[in-house]
Amino acid sequence: ASPSAPKKIFVGSLPLTITDAELRAEFSRYGAVVDVHVNNKPCEPGRNWAFVTFATPEQAQMAKVSADRVIVFPGSDKACEV
């Protein structure tokens, strides 16, 4: 990956109850998570979102490829979209 490749991934279709800690725990299996930002504005159930930032673009890409439509968080009725 080039140095300008993104280290931040968008994670959508999350339950309203999702926490920073849950996201960090799940996505840390793909690399070093350096930051998690969970949406704090009101939204429809199952439409919550977050940004997860990794230490390297390679880790971010690995998480994107591995987790997209695979991980289902508690409180959600479908897999998250990465």
N, C-alpha and C positions, 0 to 999 in steps of 0.2 A: 504494500500500500504506500501511496505517496505521503509525504509529510502533511499535506493539506487534506488528507482523507479524514472524514469526520470521526471523532471519538465519542460523540453523543448520539444516542439512539432514541427514537420516539417509541413509546409503548402505549398502545390504545386498547380500547374495549376492556378497561379495568373496572372492578367493582368500586362503589363509592367508599367502601370501608378499607381500601388498600392503604398500607402504611409504607413509609420510607424504609423501615426495617425489613418488611416482607420483600420489597423489591430488591433491596441490597442483598439479602440472603439468597434470593433466587438467582440474581444475575451475577453474583460474585463467583459462581461456578465457571463462568466464561472468562474471567479476568479480574483485574483490580478495579473495583468500582470507586471512583474518586468523588462522585457527586450524584445525588438523586434529587430531582425536583418533582414533587407530586402536585398536580393541579389542585388549587384550593378554592376554586370558584364553583358555584352550584352547576350541576349538569344532570342529564338523565341517567337513571340507573344503567350500569353496564357501558357507559360512555365516558367514564373517567379516563384520565391519561397522565403520563409522566414522562420525564426525560431522565435517562440514565447515562452518565458520562464515565467512560473507561480511561485507563491510563494510556492505552495505545489504540490506534485505528484498527489494528488486527483483532484485538479483543472485542471491540465494538462490532466488527463485521461477523465474528464468530457467534456472538450473542444474537445478532440479527438473523443469521442463517439457522441457528439451532433452536431458537425460542419462538419464532414466528408461528402463530396458530398452533402451538404445542402446549404451552404452559396455561393451565387454568387455575386462577387464584381462588381461594375460598370466598364465597359470596358472589361468584360470577357463574353465569350459565354457559359461557363459551370461552374459548381460548383467546388470550390476548393477541393483539396484532403488533408486530414489531417492524 
